[in-house]
Amino acid sequence: MPPRGLRTPTDTAQNRSSNRFRTKTNENREETPRNQANFNEFLGAGFLIRRVVEKHGVVVNFRAYPLTERRITSNPPEAPLTGAVVSPDGKYVVYSDPTGLYLRQLSTGETRLWSLPKSFLVWPDCWFPDGAHLLVLRIDGQPGTEGIWKPSLYKLSLLGGEPQKIMDDAAAGVVSPDGTRIAYLPNPALSNELWVMDSDGANSRKVVSAATRYHQVSMPGKIYPLVWSPNGNRLAYVEHHFVAGPDPVGPTFSLQTIGRNGDSPTVVLDDPRIGPALWWTPDGRILFAYREDPAGKQNNYGVYSIRIDERTGKATGSPQPITQAEGGISGLSATADGKRLVVWRTNAPTEVFITKFDARNHQWKEPRRLTLDSNDNIADAWTLDSKAVLFVSNRNGTWKLFKQNIAETTPEVMAEGPGISLPRLSADGTQILYLSAPASADVSFPASLMSKPLAGGPPRQILQGRGIINFQCAQAPSPPCIFSRLDGQTLVFSSFDLEHGAGRELLRIPNGYTNWSLSSDGSKLAIFLDPHRIRFVTLATAAAHDVTVKDWPLSNGDWAANGHSVYMPSGTSKGIPVILEVDQAGRAKVVIEGSANIGFACMVQSPDGLNGLLLEFIPAENNAWIVDNF
């Protein structure tokens, strides 16, 4: 689960100031489609002329685009798909959900549960080319070094038998077209290297490491997903690069190819709207997920294609649309003849819930949903009277800042504009503070910390700078307001005030891609150093001590209203989301437990201590769809 306030490279890409693809062609220069206005007009009408070059000449094939996706699974939100791949012959699709692994015959719809050992939870990764074996990701339910689950790759047979382990601590496995090799990601918690091994797990070797892009922050990139070329000589993958900024600022993405031995790396596309799904078809096209609307923030992705010279790995044409529909795309797979495509669509928006504290029993009650909307709603703060919460949402197509009374069902728009994120309150509770970025996915953007009267009035800029990822004010009469920014790989903390802007530097944390929280009285910082360590810093003396929370993976947290402990999201060894209360000695106890199919992002207690706001990831439409003759 990504840290609150920081969007990791596995999250949704945001806008860039340009809405054009940046394509690396054989001449290694930037190219955009010719006659762009006519192209957009033609695409808007839903038609595209595709030329198919055959052995005996050129045939012009007229086809209506985008094509329609046909649903093949109908799982409810309570049982979301966790993977779906089509068999090489196109007769079957295998998919997984929280209840197990299933094999469906596409011609009849007949479905059977794949027989597996008890508690052997797997997600399908890829079919072997013989169509009789399946590569799966096993989730063993035991905490790994960086998180809840330690994954491993296994081989299953349609004919039955015991699962065969291929590799521990590995994920995203893809079998080569001839079945002799498997490309995969070792140490999936980092996902910054692509490796290849023989199909039995032997002879593993690194192919490439994700690059570090040196802009306002130097953080290693991540790799996901990956796919083989039809002849097995190259691999394609998407590289993710972190951009310093709070939710909903996202990473940048580039589609790249490389020889299977690490030779001839090539950037095909560089675009923040590329999604986490790839396939390479026999006719030389790479299929990829793409968020088409350059202006909106609705996370709706279509399938696009780009034709590739398989020898060089370079693009020989411009991207073309295949499908467009609602929701994200987490996986693509196609048949060996390239005539049938399965699209695994996912959607799990962030929603705001309210939980009441029962002071008599010292327990938090069952949360109730506050934001009655199916889009992302990201809350970060309460008003000082504890009657309303502040959140940003993309419900109207662009990110806006809202205030909603917890006793009401509809919110009030407080601010709008490009790149709004991270709503907070000033120390006296009269001003809404937030970040605004003109081009939130552009790595060169300077974020502006803005102030706007809660009672109404125009906004004004307090300070501006690159790499700002968090800020917070203590409650009056406590003086400090603090913001943090990434300078290379160092997290720098500085004070600020609403009248004079940035103040003095307070402290630095090396390797500081991390989250933090300021206590309500302004006396302490809680800094979440890694998945198991918290540093408590007393600001008056700079005294610090670290605590280790051994049994629970952590990502972020928020101080309790009394300033004695912090609330933070985590999960059990079986993947059940929980909210922990952790004191300054590192002792943790579960105060809220969720269900297996959701995730907690944070919990923020109201100033009066009587309520808490919970951010939850709620599965919506998560199913598989099919496209023929694409």
Secondary structure, 3 states (H helix, E strand, C coil): CCCCCCCCCCCCCCCCCCCCCCEEECCCCEECCCCHHHHHHHHHCCEEEEEEEECCEEEEEEEECCECCEECCCCCCCCCCCEEEECCCCCEEEEEECCEEEEEECCCCCEEECCCCCCCEEEEEEECCCCCEEEEEEECCCCCCCCCCCEEEEEEECCCCCCEEEEECEEEEEECCCCCEEEEEECCCCCCEEEEEECCCCCCEEEEECCECCCCECCECEEEEEEECCCCCEEEEEEEECCCCCCCCCCEEEEEEEECCCCCCEEEEECCCEEEEEEECCCCEEEEEEECCCCCCCCCEEEEEEEECCCCCCECCCCEEEEECCCEEEEEEECCCCCEEEEEEECCCEEEEEEEEECCCCEECCCEECCCCCCCEEEEEECCCCCEEEEEECCCCCCEEEEEECCCCCCEEEEECCCCEEEEECCCCCEEEEEECCCCCCCCCCEEEEEEECCCCCCEEEEEECCEEEEEECCCCCCCEEEEEEEECEEEEEEEECCCEEEEEEEEECCCCCEEEECCCCCEEEEEEECCEEEEEECCCCEEEEEECCCCCCCCCEECCCCCEEEEEEECCCCCEEEEEEECCCCEEEEEECCCCCEEEEEEECCCCCEEEEEEECCCCCEEEEEECC
